[in-house]
Amino acid sequence: MRLKTWLLKEPKHEDIVSCVGWTTADELYSCSEDHQILKWNLLTSETSLVVKLPEDIYPIDLHWFPKTVGGKKQTQAEVFVLTSSDGKFHLISKVGRIEKSVEAHSGAVLAARWNCDGTALITAGEDGQIKIWSKSGMLRSTLISQGSPVYSVAWGPDSDRILYTSGRQLIIKPLQPSAKVMQWKAHDGIILKVDWNSVNDLILSGGEDCKYKVWDSFGRLLYSSSPHDYPVTSVSWSPDGEVFAVGSFNTLRLCDKTGWSYALEKPNTGSVFTIAWSADGTQLAGACGNGHVIFAHVVEQRWEWKNFVITLTKRRTMQVRNVTNDAVDILEFRDRVIKASLAFGHLVVATSLQCYVYNTKNWNTPLIFELKEGTVSLIQQAEKHFLLVDGAGLYLFSYEGQLISSPKFPGMRADVLNSQGVSLSNDTIAVRDKRDEKVILLFDALTGKVLSDGKPLTHKMEVVDIALDQCGPSTERKIALVDKNHDLYITSVRHLGREAKICKIGSMVHSVAWNDAANILCGIQDNQFTVWCYPSVVFTDKELLPKTLYIKDGSEFSRSPHILSFVGTIATLRQGDGSLVYSSIPPYAGVLHEYSSSTRWEEALRLCRFAKDQSLWACLAAMSMTHRELTTAEMAYAAIGELPRVQYIKIIKEQPSKESSLAHMLLFSGQVQEAEATLLQAGLIYRAIQVNINLFNWERALDLAVKHKTHVDTVLAYREKFLKKFGRKETNQRFLQYAEGVEVDWTKIQAKLEMEMSKEREKAANASVRSSVSVRR
């Protein structure tokens, strides 16, 4: 990825250009100390004078009123705020008319920013004050008053906090008076520019120490650049938060969100005082010290999938290379490319007006349909369809170009959704709720409605990453979550009325991805590359989880690797320095998943015998127990030396009835309440009581016996035997109360148990006879 820059031969302004701002993706306004506001049309390459400002107005900063809020166009969007050195800010219309001038500060107004929904304006001054104004320019409050000038200011993602500079310090000030202020030393020189991205919640800063730095919203340093030759005069995030630009003297740099540099340009511009990105994030403009306005657009982005490598060579051109036969195809588009995604045998390209869908088997005839908004910020793909996210909402399309659904929810802000907060599978769409990041909203992909199971999925901590698995039926869909503590959890998407069971499967996890062809999960865990070959094992046999892992030492990766994709047996990782590395895993786990899903247990056993891998046997044991294939499970558990489980499986196989067998399998998985409910539903009261006795759940056993008026003496007898074994006396009042009125006779109890067992066998035999008769008919 790099920047392709261009400048006019002669500057249009006669003095320093102090600020620039985009009105549309092809139209830019620039303000200079020559008192001129110029309009630049990139389609026609024309420049025109909008207005000549009064001689006493020297512009410093410019910010356009937000175009859309929640997908609705704003009537006031044709207005921008312009700050000047005389202590005023001016609300100016698109045609150049000064609608209002407001005396704001003593000394120059150094920065001004609208919040995300345009309801408030913040200004920062040379007098060290920060003030909040209404959108009509009425003063609401003086938020800060300090001794040093405030050179730059930025709103937090939810417009509930502001970030500002104070010499070498960065300060985050919440708007709530009682909330705690966060302050830290960020640079060794005065900080000149800051920016805070609403999508990734990361902070940028640049200063006179010639460095730019990336911080999280808690003030923790994520990246610090090496010193440049000159002070960093401008920093700016792209709208989607994936990249940012840095400006200095005769320097323009494009960087990844983690901090490392994609490209460095050395144009003859003087200092770049302001950088502004277009709304679609494909191009930027810089205000230059020598009177120029520099334009740049992002090219040479790359997408990889299996044997295809696609490169954006120009704004409207892509090159497709098939690495197996070195065949090359050139894709031409009518408008510039904004976003693209390559996965599941399809390339989806969003331009400013249209969406193109290519099948990797045929690059000549794409399917094309029109887009409502020209600012697609995210594309997510699944096997059967893909999801487009723009400023107005979420739209699910089939690969034939048909709109399938458009999920909506209260307080939806599609403009701040990113790949960590949205996940797609063939039947489900998962979205992290920005208002409460502990909540994950789950939608049916085909209808766009909230899943009928009811409540959204709620975790105990804020969730930072979500991922839906891609294979299997919708009833078995799982979602993986990484929370703020970097703990990894997995849970079912459809709970069928039961409480969501969220199981922890890893800690210190920084990045995860599901495989595209099997429900295998990989992740970066505490500097190791870990593969959960069968994550669902936690629902069947949690103790087996460590045995199903495939772990690779992380010494081959540099710091902070991030997983980009997991296709087939290859995981693609981006390292902290920007380089790509590939890590492969053995193919056996994927083949085992295929055998399990198609119930080919003999072949699965042959595969495990051939591979002679303990983790593979452990996966097979868990898979066969999940599918209630007890013979295979018995052999698999024996192969990994789990003899107590082998014995328990034999007990399950010896059960006289299906209900009893099912209940014991639920007990095997730790689902005690479900096992008890199964037995009670089948009328096997004694079995349900016996389950609680075996688990020493004495109170529940007595409750069941009293409720169903049977086997009270049995419970008391086993309780008495248990206490006698440990040399203790009964202290529970309920047991003492029933012991007075109930006689314990082991002979009678044994006779009752025998009768219960014979009844159960007889019932099971009758059921099998009935089923065989119905089959003959």
N, C-alpha and C positions, 0 to 999 in steps of 0.2 A: 504494500500500500504506500502511495506517495502523493504529494501535492503537485499539481500542474498549475503554475502561476503565470499571470500575464499583467503587464503594465503598459500604459500608453507611453509613446516616445517622449511626449512633453506633458508635464502635469497640467491638469485643468484648474487647479487652485494655485493661487499666487503666494500662499503662506502655508504654515503648518496645518495639516488636516487633523483635527482633534478627535472627531468621533464619526462613526458610520452606523447605519441601521437599515435592515431589510424591511420593505413593505410587503413584497411578495417574493417568490423564489427567483424572480428575474428582474426585480427592481430594487434599487438601493438609493438611500439618501446619504449625502456626506456633508459635514459642516467644517468650516475652516476658519482660521483667524483672519482671513481676508473678508470675513463677514458674509460670505456667500453660502447658501444651501443649494447643492446641486443634486439633480436626479439622474441616476444612471440606469439605462435600459439595456440589459444584457442581450436581449433578443435582436434588437436593431443596432446595438453598439452606439447608441446616441446618448449624449449628455446634455441636459438642459438646466437652465437656472430656474430654481423654484422661487427664491426670494433673496433679495439683498438686505441683510439685517442692518439695523441702525449701527452707527460707528462705535457706540459705547458698549455693544454686546459682543463679547469675545466668547464663543461657545467652548464648553469643556466636555460635556457628556450628553448623550442622546439615548432615549429608550422609547420604543413604540408601545402604545397601549396594546395588551394581548389581543390577538385576532379572534381566538375562539376560547370559550370556557365550557367544558363539558359537551363539546360538539356544537354549541350554539354560537353563531356569529354575533359579534358585538357591534352595536350601532356606533360606539365611540371609537372603533378600531382605526379610524382615519386620523387619529391625533397622536402626536408624540410629545414627550417632555424634553426640553432642552435646558441644560444648566449653563450658567455663564459666570464670568469672573467678577461681575458687579454685585454678587450676593443674591441674584434672582434666579428663579426658574420660570420657564415660559411654556405654556401649552399651545402648540402650533398645529394647525390643520395641515392636511396633505397638500393643499394648494398653496401653503406658505403663509396663511393669515395667522397672526398672533392672537389667539383667542383670549389668553389671559397671561399677565405677568405678575409674579408674586415675590414680594420681598421676603426672602427665606433665611438668609444667614448674614453674619458680619464677615466680609471677605468672600472669596470665591466659593460657589457651590460645586464641589469636586465630583459628586456622583449622585445619580437619581435612578431609582428602579421601581417599576410597577410590580405588585405582587401577582401571583399566578392567575387570579380571577379579576384583576383590575379594580378591586374595591379600595385599594390603598396605594399611596405613593410614598416612598421613603427618600429623603435627601440627606446627604452628608456634606459638611462644610469645613472650610479652612479654620473656622472658629472652634472646631472640636465638637460641634453639636450634630446630633442625628435627630431629624424630625419626621413625624408621620403626618401625611396630609390625605384628605378625601380625594376622590377622583376629580372633583371640581376645583381642587386647589385650596380647600379650607383646612387650616391647621387643626389637627386632632391632639397631638401631644409632642412634647420634646422628650425623646426617649433617653438620649445620652447627652451629657455635657462633660467634656474632658479637656485637658490642657493642650493636647497635640492635635494637629489636623487629621481628619478621617479621609484617607485617600480613596478608599473603595469600600463598597457595601454590597451585600447580597441577601436575598430572602432565603429562608429555609424551604424545604420541599413542600411543607403544608402551610407556609406563610404564617407560622406561629412563632418563629424565631428569626433573628437576623444575625448575620455575620459581618463584622467590621474590623478595620485595622486600627491599631493604636501604636504607632512607632514600629517596634519589632514584634509586637504582640498581636495575636489574633484573639478576638473575643466573640463568643456566641451569647447573645442576649435574648432570652425568651420574652415575649410580649406580656406574659402574665407577671404582674409585679412581684408575686411571692416566689416565683420559680428561681432556681439557682443559675447564676451566671457562670459560664465556663471561659477560662482565660489561660493561654499558654504562650511561651516564647516560641515563635515559629521560624524566625530568620535572624541572621547576624547583622542585617541592615534594615533600613526602613522598608516596610511592605507597601508595594505600589498598587497591586491588583489582586482581587480575590474573585472566585466564582464558586457557586454551590449548585450542583446538579440535582434536579428533582427526581430523576429516574434512578440513579445509582446511589444517591445520598452521600456523594463524596465531595470534598472541598479541594479547590486549587488555590495556590498562592504563589506570587512571584515578587521578588524584591531587589533591593539595591545590593544584596550580597551575590547577585548574578545567578541565583538558583531559582528553580521552580520546584514546588513540593506538592504531594498529594496526601490528604488527610481523610480520616473517616470523621463522622459527625461527633465522635467522642474526643477529638483532638489527638488521636493516635497517628503517628507518622507512618504512612504506607510506602512512600517513595520520596527520595531526595535526589535531585539531579546533581551532576558534577557542575562546577562553576562555569558559566559562560564568560565571554570576553567583556560583555557589557551588562548593565542592569536589565533584569526582565521587566519590561514595561507593560506587557499585556498578557493575560491568560483567558481562555474561554472554552467552555465545554460545548461539544456538539449536542443538539437537542436530545438524542437517544442515549447519551452518556457513555458511548462506546469509545470515543476518541476525544482529544482536546488539542487545541492549538496554543502555541507559546510564541510571543513576539518580543524581539529585542532590537538592538541597532543592526540594521542590514541582515536581520535573521528572522526566519519564520520556520517553526518546527511543528510537525504533526506527531502526536504521541498517543499511545494506547492508554486506556483508563487506569492500567496498573502502573503507568509512569514511563516505561521504556519508549524510545523514540522510533517511529516508523521512517521518518524522512526529515531531512534538514535542507532548507533552501536559503540561499544567500543573495536575495535581490537587492538592488540599489535603491533603498527606500528611506534611509535614515532610520530613526527609531519608529517602531510600530506601536502607536499609543493605544489603539483600540482594535480588538478583533471581534467581528460579528458573524455568526453562522446563519445561513438561510434556514427557514423553518423545516425543510426536508433533510437538512444535515449533509447535503452533497457538496456545498461550496461555502466559502467564507470570503470576507473582505477585511482589509486592514487599513486603518487610518495612519498615514505615513508622515514623518517629520519633514520630508522634502516637497510636500504638496501633492504627492501621488496618492492614489487609492489603488492598493494591490488586490487583485482577485485571484482566488485559487480554488480548484475543485479536486476532489479526492478520486484518484484512479488507481488501477492495479490492485484492487481487492481480489482475493482468491477464495474459491469455494472448492472443496474436494469431497468426493464420494466414490468409494470403490475405485474403479479404473478411470474416472473422469476428473480432470482439473479444469476449472473455469476461471478465467481472468477477465476483469473489466479493463480493457485496454484504453478505451476512450469513454467519454460521458454517455455515449449512445451505442457503444459497441462492446460485445463480449467475444472472447475466443474460447472455444471448447476443444480440449485436447484429450484424446483417448490414449492413455499411456500404454495400452497393450499392443496397439498397432500404429501408434503415432499419427493417427488420423486427426485432422484439424478442421473444425467448422467455425465459421464466423457468423455471429448473430447480430443483426442490426435492429435498432429500435427507433421509433419515431421521436420519442422524448427521452430525456436523460434518465438513467437508471438510479432509483432511490434505494431500493432494498432488493435482496435476492436470497434464495435459500435452495440448497440442493440436498435432497434425501429421498429415500424410498422410490428411486427410479424416476423422479420428476424434478425439474428445475422450475421454480416459481420466481418471476421477476416482476417487481412493481416499479413502474415509471411514474412520472408526475401525473399522468392521466389514465393509464391503462395497466392491466395485469396480464402478463404472458405466462402460459403454462406449457412447458415442453416435456415430452416423454423422452427419456434418454435413449430410446430405440429409434427415435425419429426427430432430428433437429430441424427439419425443413418446414413443418406445418404446425406452428404453435396454436394453442387455443387462446383467443384474446377477448377480454371483456373490459368495459369501462369502469373506472373507479370514481366514487363520489368525491372523496378527499384525495388530494395529491400529496399527503404527508404520511405514508405508511411507515410506522416506526418499528414494527416487529412482524416477522413471518414465522409461524410454527407449522411443522409438517407431521402428519401421521401417515399410515399406510393408505388409508382410503380418502383422506381429505386434508385440507390445510386451513390455517387460521391467519387472517390478516388483522392487525391492530393499527388503527390510526387515531387521530385526535378525537374522533366522534364516537368510536365504539369498537366492538369485536365482531368480526364477520367470518363465519365458517363456510368455505366453498368446497365443492367436490372438484376433482381434477378435470371434470368436464365443464367447469365454469359455472355451475349452478349454485346459487346461494342456498345453503342448507338451514342455517339458523344464525341468530344474532343475540347472544346472551346479554341480559341487562340486569343490573342490581343497584340498590340505593347507594347514592354517593359515588357512582362509578367515575373514575378519572382515567380514561384510557391512555392519556398522554404520558402517564408516569409508569405504565406497565413495562416490564422488561422480561428477558428470558428466564430469570430466576423466579419471577412472580407469576408466570403463566406456563401451563403444561397441557399438552394435547395427546389424546389417544384415540383409537377408532370409535369409542363410545362415550368418552368423558372429556370435559374441559374443566381444568382446575385453575382457580385464580386466587392469589393471596390478596386478602382485603387490606387495602392501603390504610383504611381508617383504624383497623385493629389488626396488627400483623400476627396475632395469635390465631386468627380465623382464616380458614381456607374455604372458599365457596366452590361447590361442585355442581356442574351443569351437565344435563344430558346433551350430548353432541348433536343428536338428530333433531331435537325439539328446541334446544336453547333454554329449557326450563330447569329450575333447581331440581336436583334429584329427589325422587318421591320419598326417599328415606327421611326427608325432613330437615333436621337441623344441619347447619354447616359444620364442618370439621373444626374443632377447637383444640389447640395445643396448649400446654401449660406455659410455654414461653413464646417470644416472638420468633417467627419462622423466617429464615433468610433465603432458603432455596427449596423448590418443590419439583418433583419429577414423577410422572405417571409411567407405569410399565406399558409396553407396547403389544404384548402378545396374549393370547388366551381369550376366553369368553368374558363378557362384561361383568358377570357375577363374581369373577375371581380377580377383578381389577384391583391393583395395589398402587399406593402412592408412597413415595419416599420423601421425608422432610428432613432438612438440616436446620436446627434452631440456632439461636444466638450463642449458645454455649458450644456450638459445633458438634452437638450430638446428633447422630443419625437415627431416625425412627422410620418404621414402616407400619402401614395400616391398610385395611380394606376400604375401598371407596363406597361399596354398597354393604350396609350392615343389616339389612332386612329387619329393621325395627329394634335390633339389639344395640347396646351401648358400644361405641367405637372402641376397639381394642388397639391401642397404640403401643407398639413394642420397640424397645431400643435395640439396635443391632450394631452400633458403633459409636466411638467417641473420638474427638479431635479430627473430625472429617471436614475438609475444606471445599471439596468439589465432588459431585457425583454425576453419573450418567447411566441410563439403562441401555442395554443392548437392543439393536433394532430387530433381531431375529429370534431372541429367546429372553425370558425374564431373568436375566443375569445383570447384576448391578456392579459397577466399578466405582472406585472413589480414591481420592488422595487422603490417606488416614495417617496422621502423625508422621509425615515424610516417607510413608510407604505407599506403594500402589497396591490396593486391596481389591479383590474381586469376591463378591458374595455370590457364589455359584447357584445358590438356591435360597434367596432371602426369606421366602415363605416358611422356611423350616421353623421359625420362631412361633408359628401358630400350631405346629404339630409336635415338635420336640425341641424346646428352647436350648437345652443343654447340648444339643448336637451342633448348634450354630458354629462354634469355633472350628469344628472339624470339616465344615463345608467351605472354608475360606481358601482362596489362593492368594498368597502374599508375595510381592516382589519388593526387594530392597530398593529404597528411594535414592540410593547414592548415585544412580545413573542420571537422575534429574537434578537440575539446579533449583534454586529457591523458588517457592510459591508456584509450583506447576498448577495448571488449570485444565480440566478435561473438556475438550471441544466436542468430541463425538466418540461413540463406541459402536463400530460397524463390523459385523462378523466376529473375527477374532482379534481385530486391531483397534486399540484405543489411541486416539490422537490427543496429545497434550501440548499446551502452550506453556513454555517455561517463563520464569520471571524476567528473563532478558529478551523475551520475544521470539526465541527460536522454537520451532516445532520439533517434537520428538514423538516416536511411535512405539507403543508397547504392545506386544502380542501375548495372547494367552493360549493354552492348549485347546484344541477344538472339541475335546471330549464332552465338556459340560453342555455345550450347545446341542450336540447330537443326543445326549441323554435327555435333555428337555424335549426334544422332538419325539423320542421314543415314548416318553412318559405321557405327553399330550395325546399320542395316538394309541396308548395302552399296548405297546409292543414290549412286554416285560421280559420275554425270553431274550430278545435282542439286547435289551438294556443290561441284563445279567452278563451276556457274552461280552459286551463292551467293557464292563467293569473288570471282568476277569482278564481281558486283554490288556487294559491300561494299567492294572495293578496300582491304583491310586486310592489312598484312604479317603481323600475328600470326595472322590467320585462315588465310592461305596456309601459314604455318609449322605450324599445327595439322593442316591437311589433309595436308601432307607426311609428318608423323610418323604420323598415323592410317593413311594408305594404306600406308606401309612396314610398320606393325604387322600390317595385314591382307594384306600381300604383293600389293598392288594397284599393280604397278610403273608402269604407264602413267600413272595419276593422280599417283603420287609424282614421276615425272619432270617432269610439267607444273607441279606445285606447287613443287618445288625450283627449277625454271627461273624461276618467278614471283618468288622471293625472291633470285635471283642466286647460288644455290649451284651454280656450274657444275661443280666437281670431283665433287660428289655426282651430278649429272645424268650425267656421263660414267661414273661407277661403276655407276649403275643400268643404263646401256646394256650394260656388260660383263656384269652379272647376267643381263640378258635374252638375251644371246648364248650363255649357257652351254648345252652340249649336253644335259645331263641335269638332272632335277629335283633330285637330291641335291646336285649341284654348285651349282645356283642357290640352293638353301636354305642351303648352307654359306656362300656369298658374302653372303647377306642377314644371316646371323648375324655374319659379320665386319663388315658395315656397322654393326651395333649394338654392336660391341666384344666379342662373345662368342666369343673365339678358341678356347677349349677345346671349347665346344659345336660349333663349326664343324668342328674337327678330328675330333671323335668321330663326327659325321654322315658325313664322308667315309670314315673308316676302316670304319664299319659298312656302307657301301655298297661297300666293296672298292676304293675309289679311292685307293690308297696314294700314288701319285705326287702327286695333288692335295693330299693332307694334308701331304706333304713340301714341296710348292711353297708352301703357305700359310705355313709356318714360315720358308722361305727369304725370301719377300717381306717378312716381318716381322723379318728378320735374327735370327731365333731359331735360330741355327746348331746349338747343342747338341741341341735337340729334333729338328731336321731329320735330323741324323746318327743319333740314337737310333732314329728311325723307319726310316731306310734300313737300318741294321744289323739291327734286329729283324726286318724283313720281307725281308731279303736282296735288296734291289733299289734301284737308283738311288743307290748310295754314290758312284759316280763323278760323278753329276749334282750332288750336294751339294758334293763337293770342287771341282768345276769352278766352280760359282757362288761358292764361298768364295774361290777363287783370284782370280777376276775382281774380286770385291769388294775384296780386299786390294790388288790391283794398282792399282785406281782411286785408292786413297788413299795409295799408295806405302808400304805397310807389309808386314812379313814375318810369316809364320805363327809363333805362339808357343804355341798350344794343343797339348798333347802328344797328345791323341786324334787331332786332324786330321793331325799330323805322322806318327803311327803308321800311319793308313790310307793316307796319301799315298804311303808307301813301297811298299805292295803293290797299289795300284790305279792303273791307267793312265787318264789323263784325255784323252779324244778327243772333241772337240766334234762331229765328224761323226756318230759313233756315238750320242752323246747326243741330237742333233737327230732322228736316225732313231727312237730309242726314244720320244721325246716325241710324234712324229707317230703312231707305232703306238698309244700310250696314248690319244691324242685320238680316233683312228678307232675304237678299241675302245669308248670311252665313247659315241661317237655311235651306233654300231651297237647297243649295249646299250639306249640311250634309245629308238631307233627300234623295236626289238623290243618294248619295254615299252609303247609307244604303240599298236602293232599289237594286242598282247594286250588292252589296255584297250578298244580300239574293237570288237574281236570280242565281248568279254564284254557290251558295251553293246548290240550287235545282238541277241545271244541273249536 
